[in-house]
């Protein structure tokens, strides 16, 4: 299972990367895309949308199933990866490069409750 050390993770299989400007890039993990199979559609939140932590804000759909994507923390969507609208399979090719949206965390939001790579691997590794 590919789980980069520099990211944080949720129990619902989102990865979070802190960008240099303080925003958070959010995508789905390698485990999630592998479980879903070939993605055929990605719906992402619009820039400017306010999200609560844990709120469903995006959908990834494969030939097998559809799955919600949740906000890791509260904040405002600042961008969405428009490329994925035409090429959702980019998530399958490199899930850690194919972010879905970027989020400006609300004041007081913290990543402390999210898992690091070791905790995510321990919780979801297939043994």
MARBA-3410 file (N, C-alpha, C, O; in Angstrom, 1 decimal):
127
0.9,-1.2,0.0,0.0,0.0,0.0,0.9,1.2,0.0,1.8,1.4,0.8 ~ 0.7,2.1,-0.9,1.4,3.4,-1.1,0.9,4.4,-0.1,-0.3,4.9,-0.3 ~ 1.7,4.8,0.9,1.2,5.8,1.9,2.4,6.7,2.1,3.2,6.5,3.0 ~ 2.4,7.9,1.4,3.5,8.8,1.6,3.6,9.3,3.0,2.6,9.6,3.7 ~ 4.8,9.5,3.5,5.1,9.9,4.9,4.7,11.4,5.1,4.4,11.8,6.3
4.8,12.2,4.1,4.6,13.7,4.3,3.1,14.1,4.3,2.9,15.3,4.3 ~ 2.2,13.2,4.3,0.8,13.5,4.3,0.1,13.1,5.6,0.6,12.4,6.4 ~ -1.1,13.6,5.7,-2.0,13.2,6.8,-3.2,12.5,6.2,-3.4,12.6,5.0 ~ -3.9,11.7,7.0,-4.9,10.8,6.5,-6.1,10.8,7.4,-6.0,11.0,8.6 ~ -7.3,10.5,6.8,-8.5,10.4,7.5,-9.0,8.9,7.5,-8.5,8.1,6.7
-9.9,8.6,8.4,-10.4,7.2,8.5,-11.3,6.9,7.3,-11.6,5.7,7.0 ~ -11.7,7.9,6.5,-12.5,7.8,5.3,-11.7,7.8,4.0,-12.2,8.0,3.0 ~ -10.4,7.7,4.2,-9.4,7.5,3.1,-9.2,8.8,2.2,-8.9,8.7,1.0 ~ -9.2,9.9,2.9,-8.7,11.1,2.2,-7.3,11.4,2.7,-6.9,11.1,3.8 ~ -6.5,11.9,1.8,-5.1,12.4,2.2,-5.1,13.9,2.2,-5.9,14.6,1.5
-4.3,14.5,3.0,-4.2,15.9,3.2,-2.7,16.4,3.1,-1.9,15.8,3.8 ~ -2.4,17.3,2.3,-1.1,17.9,2.2,-1.2,19.4,2.4,-2.0,20.1,1.8 ~ -0.3,19.8,3.4,-0.2,21.3,3.7,0.6,21.9,2.6,1.8,21.6,2.4 ~ 0.0,22.9,1.9,0.7,23.6,0.8,1.5,24.8,1.4,1.3,25.2,2.5 ~ 2.5,25.3,0.6,3.3,26.4,1.2,2.5,27.6,1.6,3.0,28.3,2.5
1.4,27.8,1.0,0.6,29.0,1.4,-0.4,28.7,2.5,-1.2,29.6,2.9 ~ -0.3,27.5,3.1,-1.1,27.2,4.3,-2.4,26.5,3.9,-3.1,26.0,4.8 ~ -2.8,26.5,2.6,-4.0,25.8,2.2,-3.7,24.3,2.3,-2.6,23.8,2.4 ~ -4.8,23.5,2.2,-4.7,22.0,2.3,-5.1,21.5,0.9,-6.3,21.7,0.5 ~ -4.3,20.7,0.3,-4.7,19.9,-0.9,-5.3,18.6,-0.3,-4.8,18.0,0.6
-6.5,18.2,-0.9,-7.2,17.0,-0.4,-7.4,16.1,-1.6,-7.9,16.5,-2.7 ~ -7.2,14.8,-1.4,-7.4,13.8,-2.4,-7.8,12.5,-1.8,-8.0,12.4,-0.5 ~ -8.0,11.5,-2.6,-8.3,10.1,-2.0,-7.0,9.3,-2.1,-6.1,9.5,-2.9 ~ -6.9,8.4,-1.1,-5.7,7.6,-1.0,-5.6,6.5,-2.1,-6.5,6.2,-2.8 ~ -4.4,6.0,-2.2,-4.1,4.8,-3.1,-5.1,3.7,-2.7,-5.6,3.0,-3.6
-5.2,3.4,-1.4,-6.1,2.4,-0.9,-7.5,2.6,-1.5,-8.2,1.7,-1.9 ~ -8.0,3.8,-1.4,-9.4,4.1,-1.8,-9.5,3.9,-3.3,-10.5,3.3,-3.8 ~ -8.6,4.5,-4.1,-8.7,4.3,-5.6,-8.6,2.9,-6.0,-9.3,2.5,-6.9 ~ -7.8,2.1,-5.3,-7.6,0.7,-5.6,-8.9,-0.1,-5.3,-9.3,-1.0,-6.1 ~ -9.5,0.3,-4.2,-10.8,-0.4,-3.8,-11.9,-0.1,-4.8,-12.7,-0.9,-5.1
-12.0,1.2,-5.2,-13.0,1.7,-6.1,-12.8,1.1,-7.5,-13.8,0.8,-8.2 ~ -11.6,1.0,-8.0,-11.4,0.6,-9.4,-11.3,1.8,-10.3,-11.1,2.9,-9.8 ~ -11.4,1.6,-11.5,-11.3,2.7,-12.5,-12.3,3.8,-12.3,-13.5,3.6,-12.5 ~ -11.8,5.0,-12.0,-12.7,6.1,-11.9,-13.2,6.6,-13.2,-12.4,6.8,-14.2 ~ -14.5,6.9,-13.3,-15.1,7.4,-14.5,-15.7,8.8,-14.3,-16.1,9.5,-15.3
-15.8,9.3,-13.1,-16.4,10.6,-12.8,-15.9,11.1,-11.5,-15.8,10.4,-10.5 ~ -15.6,12.4,-11.4,-15.3,13.1,-10.2,-16.1,14.4,-10.0,-16.0,15.2,-10.9 ~ -16.8,14.5,-9.0,-17.5,15.8,-8.7,-16.8,16.5,-7.5,-16.7,15.9,-6.5 ~ -16.4,17.7,-7.7,-15.7,18.4,-6.7,-16.4,19.7,-6.3,-17.3,20.2,-7.0 ~ -16.2,20.2,-5.1,-16.9,21.4,-4.6,-16.4,22.6,-5.3,-15.3,22.7,-5.8
-17.3,23.6,-5.4,-16.9,24.9,-6.0,-16.1,25.7,-5.1,-16.2,25.7,-3.9 ~ -15.2,26.5,-5.7,-14.4,27.5,-4.9,-15.4,28.4,-4.2,-16.4,28.9,-4.8 ~ -15.0,28.8,-3.0,-15.9,29.6,-2.2,-16.8,28.9,-1.3,-17.4,29.5,-0.3 ~ -17.0,27.6,-1.5,-17.9,26.9,-0.6,-17.3,26.7,0.8,-16.1,26.4,0.9 ~ -18.1,27.0,1.8,-17.7,26.8,3.2,-18.1,25.3,3.6,-19.2,24.9,3.4
-17.1,24.7,4.2,-17.3,23.3,4.6,-17.1,23.1,6.1,-16.3,23.8,6.7 ~ -17.9,22.2,6.7,-17.7,21.8,8.1,-16.8,20.5,8.1,-16.8,19.8,7.1 ~ -16.0,20.3,9.1,-15.2,19.1,9.2,-16.2,17.9,9.1,-17.2,17.8,9.8 ~ -15.8,16.9,8.3,-16.6,15.7,8.2,-17.7,15.8,7.2,-18.4,14.8,6.9 ~ -17.9,17.0,6.6,-19.0,17.2,5.6,-18.7,16.5,4.3,-17.5,16.6,3.8
-19.6,15.8,3.7,-19.5,15.3,2.4,-19.4,16.5,1.4,-20.3,17.3,1.4 ~ -18.4,16.5,0.6,-18.2,17.7,-0.3,-17.8,17.3,-1.7,-17.8,18.2,-2.6 ~ -17.5,16.0,-2.0,-17.2,15.6,-3.3,-17.6,14.1,-3.5,-17.9,13.5,-2.5 ~ -17.6,13.7,-4.8,-18.0,12.3,-5.1,-17.0,11.8,-6.1,-16.7,12.5,-7.1 ~ -16.5,10.6,-5.9,-15.8,9.9,-6.9,-16.6,8.6,-7.3,-17.1,7.9,-6.4
-16.7,8.4,-8.6,-17.5,7.3,-9.1,-16.6,6.5,-10.0,-15.9,6.9,-10.9 ~ -16.7,5.2,-9.8,-16.0,4.2,-10.6,-17.0,3.3,-11.3,-18.2,3.5,-11.2 ~ -16.4,2.4,-12.1,-17.3,1.4,-12.8,-17.9,0.5,-11.8,-18.9,-0.2,-12.1 ~ -17.4,0.4,-10.5,-17.9,-0.5,-9.5,-18.9,0.2,-8.5,-19.9,-0.3,-8.1 ~ -18.6,1.5,-8.1,-19.3,2.2,-7.1,-19.0,3.7,-7.1,-18.2,4.2,-7.8
-19.8,4.3,-6.3,-19.6,5.8,-6.0,-19.3,5.9,-4.5,-19.8,5.2,-3.7 ~ -18.4,6.9,-4.2,-18.1,7.2,-2.8,-18.0,8.7,-2.6,-17.5,9.4,-3.4 ~ -18.5,9.0,-1.4,-18.3,10.4,-1.0,-16.9,10.7,-0.5,-16.2,9.8,0.0 ~ -16.5,12.0,-0.6,-15.3,12.5,-0.1,-15.6,13.5,0.9,-16.5,14.4,0.7 ~ -14.9,13.5,2.0,-15.3,14.3,3.2,-14.2,15.4,3.5,-13.0,15.2,3.2
-14.7,16.5,4.0,-13.7,17.6,4.4,-13.0,17.1,5.7,-13.6,16.7,6.6 ~ -11.7,17.2,5.6,-10.9,16.8,6.8,-11.0,17.8,8.0,-10.9,17.4,9.1 ~ -11.2,19.1,7.7,-11.4,20.1,8.6,-12.3,21.1,8.1,-12.6,21.1,6.9 ~ -12.8,22.1,8.9,-13.7,23.1,8.4,-12.8,24.1,7.7,-11.7,24.4,8.0 ~ -13.5,24.8,6.7,-12.7,25.8,5.9,-13.5,26.2,4.6,-14.6,25.7,4.4
-12.8,26.9,3.8,-13.3,27.4,2.6,-12.6,26.8,1.4,-11.3,26.8,1.4 ~ -13.3,26.3,0.4,-12.7,25.7,-0.8,-12.1,26.9,-1.6,-12.8,27.8,-1.9 ~ -10.8,26.7,-1.9,-10.1,27.8,-2.7,-9.9,27.4,-4.1,-9.7,28.3,-5.0 ~ -9.9,26.1,-4.4,-9.7,25.7,-5.8,-10.2,24.2,-5.9,-10.3,23.5,-4.9 ~ -10.4,23.9,-7.2,-10.7,22.5,-7.5,-9.9,22.1,-8.7,-9.6,22.9,-9.5
-9.6,20.8,-8.8,-8.7,20.3,-9.8,-9.6,20.1,-11.1,-10.1,19.0,-11.3 ~ -9.7,21.1,-11.9,-10.6,21.0,-13.1,-10.2,20.0,-14.1,-11.0,19.4,-14.8 ~ -8.9,19.6,-14.1,-8.4,18.6,-15.0,-9.1,17.3,-14.8,-9.3,16.5,-15.8 ~ -9.5,17.0,-13.6,-10.1,15.7,-13.3,-11.5,15.6,-13.9,-12.0,14.4,-14.0 ~ -12.1,16.7,-14.2,-13.4,16.6,-14.9,-13.4,15.9,-16.2,-14.3,15.1,-16.5
-12.3,16.1,-16.9,-12.1,15.4,-18.2,-11.3,14.2,-18.1,-11.3,13.3,-19.0 ~ -10.5,14.0,-17.0,-9.6,12.9,-16.9,-9.6,12.3,-15.5,-8.6,12.4,-14.8 ~ -10.7,11.8,-15.0,-10.8,11.2,-13.7,-9.8,10.1,-13.4,-9.5,9.8,-12.3 ~ -9.4,9.4,-14.5,-8.5,8.3,-14.3,-7.1,8.7,-13.8,-6.3,7.9,-13.4 ~ -6.8,10.0,-13.8,-5.6,10.5,-13.3,-5.5,10.1,-11.8,-4.4,9.9,-11.3
-6.6,10.0,-11.1,-6.6,9.6,-9.7,-6.1,8.2,-9.6,-5.3,7.9,-8.7 ~ -6.4,7.3,-10.5,-6.0,5.9,-10.5,-4.5,5.9,-10.8,-3.7,5.1,-10.3 ~ -4.0,6.7,-11.7,-2.6,6.7,-12.2,-1.7,7.2,-11.1,-0.6,6.6,-10.8 ~ -2.1,8.3,-10.4,-1.2,8.8,-9.3,-2.1,9.6,-8.3,-2.3,10.8,-8.4 ~ -2.7,8.8,-7.3,-3.7,9.5,-6.4,-3.1,10.6,-5.6,-3.9,11.4,-5.1
-1.8,10.6,-5.4,-1.2,11.6,-4.5,-0.8,12.9,-5.3,-0.5,13.9,-4.7 ~ -0.9,12.8,-6.6,-0.7,14.0,-7.5,-2.0,14.6,-7.9,-2.1,15.8,-8.1 ~ -3.0,13.8,-8.0,-4.3,14.2,-8.4,-5.2,14.6,-7.3,-6.2,13.9,-6.9 ~ -4.9,15.8,-6.7,-5.7,16.3,-5.6,-7.1,16.7,-6.2,-7.2,17.0,-7.4 ~ -8.1,16.7,-5.3,-9.5,17.0,-5.8,-9.8,18.5,-5.6,-10.3,19.1,-6.5
-9.5,19.0,-4.4,-9.8,20.4,-4.1,-8.8,20.9,-3.0,-8.1,20.1,-2.4 ~ -8.7,22.2,-2.9,-7.9,22.8,-1.9,-8.8,23.6,-1.0,-9.8,24.2,-1.4 ~ -8.3,23.6,0.3,-9.2,24.2,1.4,-8.3,25.1,2.2,-7.2,24.8,2.6 ~ -8.9,26.3,2.5,-8.3,27.2,3.4,-8.9,26.9,4.8,-10.1,27.2,5.0 ~ -8.1,26.3,5.7,-8.7,26.0,7.0,-9.3,27.1,7.8,-8.8,28.3,7.7
-10.4,26.9,8.4,-11.0,27.9,9.3,-10.1,28.2,10.5,-9.4,27.3,10.9 ~ -10.2,29.4,11.0,-9.4,29.7,12.2,-9.7,28.7,13.3,-10.8,28.3,13.6 ~ -8.6,28.2,13.9,-8.8,27.2,15.0,-8.8,25.8,14.5,-8.8,24.8,15.3 ~ -8.9,25.6,13.2,-8.9,24.2,12.6,-7.5,23.6,12.8,-6.5,24.3,12.8 ~ -7.5,22.3,13.1,-6.2,21.6,13.4,-6.2,20.3,12.7,-7.2,19.6,12.5
-5.0,19.8,12.3,-4.8,18.5,11.7,-4.5,17.5,12.7,-4.2,16.3,12.4 ~ -4.5,17.9,14.0,-4.0,17.0,15.1,-4.8,15.7,15.1,-4.3,14.7,15.5 ~ -6.1,15.7,14.8,-6.9,14.5,14.9,-6.8,13.6,13.7,-7.4,12.5,13.7 ~ -5.9,13.9,12.7,-5.8,13.1,11.5,-4.6,12.1,11.7,-3.7,12.4,12.6 ~ -4.6,11.1,11.0,-3.5,10.0,11.1,-2.3,10.4,10.3,-2.4,11.0,9.3
-1.1,10.0,10.9,0.1,10.1,10.1,0.2,8.8,9.3,-0.7,8.0,9.4 ~ 1.2,8.7,8.4,1.3,7.6,7.5,1.4,6.2,8.3,0.7,5.3,7.9 ~ 2.1,6.2,9.4,2.3,4.9,10.1,0.9,4.5,10.7,0.6,3.3,10.7 ~ 0.1,5.4,11.2,-1.2,5.1,11.8,-2.1,4.6,10.7,-2.9,3.7,10.9 ~ -2.1,5.3,9.6,-3.0,4.9,8.5,-2.6,3.5,8.0,-3.5,2.7,7.8
-1.3,3.3,7.8,-0.9,1.9,7.4,-1.3,0.8,8.4,-1.8,-0.2,8.0 ~ -1.1,1.1,9.6,-1.5,0.1,10.7,-3.0,-0.2,10.7,-3.4,-1.3,10.8 ~ -3.8,0.9,10.5,-5.2,0.7,10.5,-5.8,0.0,9.3,-6.7,-0.8,9.4 ~ -5.2,0.2,8.1,-5.8,-0.2,6.9,-4.9,-1.2,6.1,-5.3,-1.6,5.0 ~ -3.8,-1.6,6.6,-3.0,-2.6,5.9,-3.7,-3.9,5.8,-4.3,-4.4,6.7
-3.5,-4.6,4.7,-4.1,-5.9,4.5,-3.1,-6.9,4.9,-2.0,-7.0,4.4 ~ -3.4,-7.7,5.9,-2.5,-8.7,6.4,-3.1,-10.1,6.2,-2.5,-11.1,6.6
END
